[in-house]
Amino acid sequence: MSRHDDETLHEHDHTEPQLEVRGVAALPSRYTLGEVIGRGGMGEVMAARDEQIGRSVAIKRLRQPDPEMLARFLREARVQGRLEHPAVVPVHELAYDEANQPFFVMKHLTGDTLAKVLPQRKFTTQQLLRAFAEICLAIEFAHTRGIVHRDLKPANIMLGDFGEVYVLDWGIARVAGDEPRESFEDIGTSPTIETSAGSILGTPGYISPEQIRGEADLDGRTDVYALGCILFEILAQRPLHPRGHAGIASALADVDARPSLHAPEVPPELDKICVRATASDKHDRYESARSLSEAVQRYLDGNRDLALRKQLASDELTAARTALESSHLPAQHTAAIRAAARAIALDPTEREAVELVGHLMLQPPKQVPPEVDRELARLDDEELIKSTRIGLAAAISAALFVPILYWMGFR
């Protein structure tokens, strides 16, 4: 793949007619441009000042003036500008510059993308989960307007400096369903940004299986899948799927989406949410982004799935008993202790697990671990060397002391 593995894939090898730009104004002199604050495959974002109102803004300009990029650029501005939601960056103006290239003016954001935040761990898991629940509601808002984002990923989620959250890059969004909704009739789903044979829309590692297969009837559950991948990454501190084309094969392979496999502290309720959100069959996922948000919010509110926890505790206790039968092996003895401890963590009322942990802690393994044997042998060797040195020093001292006694008259 010639592009960066995290970059959105687009269609290739088809020519589209120039899109008619309706209702855009000539470039006004009200904006004073500043430095470039971001670049992508399609355009660049510059800091600017709106001199007429006296506020800081951001201006996005098209860098590659070809029909495909133009279609996506104008679509992003129009979809983003009409989705009036706190988590969607407001668009103030869409216009042409003096070189007859389109640009749009939007709110100037301050903060970092989730892609930058996750490796730094500058936010707690609770803070990230709250932000995630808000992002889900923003996507639900778009879905109620008939818009499917299709390119949700950490790089397209911004966390503001004052608690704001934003969903970025609506360039490959599409109008879902047969009927255009409300004020999106003139946008529709342009063939310029539809999947052609052998091409894929979106970013490998986050696109859903049906999106990879190029299915035409995509709905909000495609975004739910991407949100599930993002949630997994928040919890496991690693992506669910690898980067690049390997991510496509991984998404089709139905991998285990339990973050606790990589981060044991992740509770079973969040494991269950990730698994359901990233189900290969869209009918097995949450039916909406709102449902996913509510599931995460219930966890944040302190609700726990007691039936699930009891079942998992029972499974861990069974594993502890199995390991106990082979507890003459040091590794199995340790495994039994850990499984029983997990059972207690899941269900503190499990008396058998408590008794089993106590029994295992007091009973040493029947077989001494090899590393302990080696350490004891090392200590024995050190003790032998030490004793030999002491004896040798005593002998030398005695040999030196005898002439002195003889010289002093002791016979």
N, C-alpha and C positions, 0 to 999 in steps of 0.2 A: 504493500500500500504506500503510495507516494506521499500521502498526507500524514500529519501527526496522528498517532493512534487515538487520541481523544477528540479529534476533530470530526465534525458532522460530515457524513457522507451525503453526496448529492447525486443527481442523475447525470448521465453522460450520453454523448453521441446522438443528440437530437437537436434540431434547430427550431426555435420558436419565433413567432412574429414579435416585433417590438410592441411592448405594452403601451396602450394609450394612457397618458397621465392626465387625469381630469381634476380640475379644481386646485392646481398648485400655483403658487405665486412666484414672482421673480424674487431673487435674493434681496432681502432688505438690508439696509446699511446699519440696522440697529444692533448687530452682533459684532463684538470684538473677539477674535479668535485667540486662544491661548495654546497651551502645549497639547500634544497628543497623549491621551490617557489610556488608550486601548487600541489594539489592532486585531483583526481577524481575517479569515480568508476572503470575506466579502467586502468589508469596509473598515473604516477607522473612526474612532470616537475622539473628539477634541473638546477640551474645556473651553468655555466661552462665557462672555458676559452680555446679557441682554441690557443694552444701554437705555432702552425705552422704559423698562420697568425697574431696572437696577437690581438684577438678580443673576446669580450664577446658573448657567445651564450647560448641558452637554449637547454637542452637535455630532450626529453620525453621518458620515459621507461615504458614498459608494466609491470603491477603489477600482473595481473591474467593470467597466461599462458594457457588459455583454447582456443579451436578452434574458438569460437565465438568472443572472445575479440581479438585474434590474427588477425582474418579477418578484424575486424573493425580498429584495430591499423594500419595495413599495408595499408589499403584503405585510411585512413586519411592522412598518409604520402605521398602516391602516388598522390592522388587527389590534396592535398594542394601544393605539390611540382611542379605540372604541370600547376596549375592555376597562371600564372605569371601576377600578378596584384598588384598595390601598397597596396591594402587593404587585400591582402591574405598573411599571414606570409610566407616568403621564407623558403624552406627546403634545407639545404646544403648537408645532407648526411643521408642515411638509412643503418643501419648495425646491427650486432649482438655483444653483449658484451661477456665477458669471460664465463658467465653462459649460453650462447647460447640463451639469450633473446634479442628480437629486441629493437632497440632504433632509434630515428631519431633526427638529429641536426637541429635547426632552429634559426632564428633571436631572440635575447633576447629583449623582449618588455618591455617598461617602461610606466606605466599608470594604469588606472583602468577600470574594466568592466562597462558597462552601468548599470548592476544590482547594483553595488556599488555606482555609481555616482548619480542615480536618487533619492534615499532617502536623500542624502546630499545636493542636489540642488546647487552643486558647479559650474554648468554651467547655463547660461541663456537659455531660451527656444529657442531663435534664434540660439544660438551656437549648441544646440542639434538637431535642425531641419536641419542645414547645414550638420552636421555629418550624420544624418539619410539619407539625399539625396545622400551622397557619398556611404553609405552602400548599398543603392538600386542599384547604378551603379555597385558596385562590384558584387552583386548578379546577375545583368543583364549580366555581363561579364561571370560568371559561366554558366548561362543559354544558352548563345550563344555557349558554348562549350559542351552543352548537359548535364550539371551537375545541379541537384536539391539538395539543401542543406538539407532540411527536418528537421532541428533542430535549426532554428533561434529563439533566445530569448535574453534578455538583458545580460545574463551571457556569451553569446557567441559573444558579441560585445565588443571590446576593444577600448577605447579612449586614445591615446598616450599623452605623456606630451608635445609634440610639434605640436599638431594639427592633428596627424595621426589618422586614423581609421582602424580597422582590424576586419575581420570576422574569428572567431575561430571554431574549432571542426567540421571537415568535415568527421567524422567517419561513419555517416549513410547516406552520400550523395549517390545519385544514378545517373546512366546514363539514361536520359529521352529519350523517343522515341524508335523506333524499331531498328535504326541503331546506333552503337557506333560512337562517333565523334572523329576525328583527332587522338590524341595520347592517347586516353582512351580505345582503343580496348582491351587491356590486363586486364583492370580493370573491365569493364562491371558492371553488378549488380549482385553480388554474392548472391546465395540463403542463405548464412549465415546471411546476413543482410536484408533479405526480410521478410515481415510480414507473420507470420503463423496464423492459425485460433485462434481467441480469444486473439491475442496480438496486441500491438500498438507500432509503432515507433514514437519517438519524445517526447516532453515535454507537458503534459496537461496544457492548458491555452494558448498555442501558436500553436498547431497543427490544421490543417484545418479540416472541417467536412469530406471531402473526404478521408483525411489521417486516420481519426478515423474509417471510414467505411472500410478501407483496400482496397480501389479501386486501381486497378493495373495501370491505365493510368494517374499517377500523372505527372503534368508538372510544369512550373514555377509559375503558379498561386497559387500553394500550398505555395510557399515561399512568394508570395505577401500577402497572408492571415496573415502569421506570422509577416511580416513587418507591416501590418495594426494594429495588436495587440500591437506591440512595439510602434508605433506612438501614439496610444491611451494612452499608459502608460506614454509616455513622456508628453503628454498634460494634462491628467486628474490626473497625479501623483498617480495613482492607476492602477492595472491590469484590463483589460477588463473582464477576466474570473478568477474565484477562483483557488486556487492551488489544486493539486492532482486530484483525479478522479472526483471531483465536476466540474473541468474545462472541462472535456469531455462532461458531460451533458449540461453545459452552452454553449459550442460551437455548440452543436446540436440544442439548443433551439432558436437560432437566436435572441440574445439579442440586445438591443439598443446600438449602438456603437458610440453615440455622446458624446465626452468628455466634452462638455459644460454642460451636466447634472450634472457633478461633479465639474467642474471648469468654472463658468459662463463667465469668461473673454476670453474663447476660441472662436475665430471668426467662423462664419458659413462656410467659405471656408474650414477650417481644419476639421470641423464636417463632411462636405460632403466627404472629402477625406477619413476619417476613415471609414465612413459607406460603401463607395464603396469598399475599400480595403478588408474589412472583411465580404463582402456579403457571405451568406451561399452557394449560387450557384456560382461556379467558373466562369461561363459565365457572371455574373454580376460584376465581379471585374475588376480592371485594367488589360489589356491584357498582361502587362509585368511590371517588376520591374522598367524599364526605364520610363514607363508612370507614375508610382507612383512617382518616383524621380522628374520628370518634373512638376507634379502637385504641389508638395511641393515647388519646386524652383520658380514656378510662384508666389506663395504666398510670398515667401521671396523677390522676385523682386518687390513687391508692387502691383501686379495685383489683382484686387478684382472683384468678380462676382457681378456686380451691379444689374443684374436681380434677382439673388437669394436674395440679401440684400433687395431690394424693396419688394419682396414677403414676406420675413420674417418680415419686418417692418410693412407691412399691417396686417399680422397675429397678431403681438403684439398690434397694434392699436385696432384691433377688440377685443382682450382680455381686453384691457384697458377700452373700452366702456362697455363691459359686466360687468366688476368689478365696473364701475362707477354707474351702475344701482342699485347696492347694497352697495353704498358707505356710507350708514348709519351705516354699520358695519365697525369698525375700520380696521379689517384685509383686507377687500375688498378695502377700501380707499387706504391703503398702496400698495396693489397689483395693483391697477389702476395706481398709480404713477410709480411703477417700470416698468410695461409693457409699459407705454408711454415713459419712459426714454430709455428703450431698443429700442423702435421704432426710437427714435431720434438718438441713437448711430448707428443703422443700416443704417438709411437714414436721414441725417441732413436736407434734403430739405423737409421733411414731416411737413408742417405747422400745420396741425391739431394736431399732437402729441405735438408740442411745445406749442400750445394754451391750450391743455388739461393739460399738466404739470403745466402751470401757474395757471390755474383755480383750480386745485386740491391743489396746494401749498397754495393758498389764502383762500380756503374754508375748514374749519375744519370739521371733521366727525360729523354727526348728533348725534351719540351716543358716550358718553364718554367711553373709554376703561375701563374694570374692574380694570386693574392695576393702571390706573390714579385715579379711584374712591378710591381705597385702599390707595394710596399715599396721596390724599387730606384728607381722614379721619384721617390718621396718623398725618398729619400736624395740623389738627384741634384739635386733642387730645393733641398734644404737646403744641399748643397755649393755650388751656384751662388750662393745668397743669402749664404752665409758668405764666399765669395771676393769677391763684390761689396762687401760691408761692409768687408773688409780693404783692398781697393783704394781705396775711398772715404776710409777713415781715413788711408791713406798720402798720398793727394792733399791732403787737408786739412792734414795735418802739414807737408807740403812747402810749401804755400802760406803757412803761418804762420812757417816757418823762414827763408824768403828775406828778409823785412824785417829780421829779427834779424841775419843775416849782413851785410846792407847797412849797417846801423847800426854794426856792429863794424869796418867799414872794408874788408870783402872786396868787391872789385869784379870 
